[in-house]
Amino acid sequence: MFENHHAMYTHLVLTEKLWKHLEEVDMECNDMMDMLTVRMAEREGVTEHLKSVDQLGWVRKMNSIRSRAEEVVLHDLIYMD
């Protein structure tokens, strides 16, 4: 952030709003991750039944879903210009 948005960073530090801003971004990212993970799991049929029948398969699929959801969150909320 400092390299690309020096003026905004300086303003947030000087007005003591940086931590509040970071907390808001963190909450928004976590909310989006939760929402995307649930939607992707539903769409791909990753259910509690699958978890009880094939735990390793469930873990593999959930790890894939979380990884893809994280990429979406990073692209849409963190790396946006």
Beta strands, then each sheet from edge to edge (+ up, - down):
end
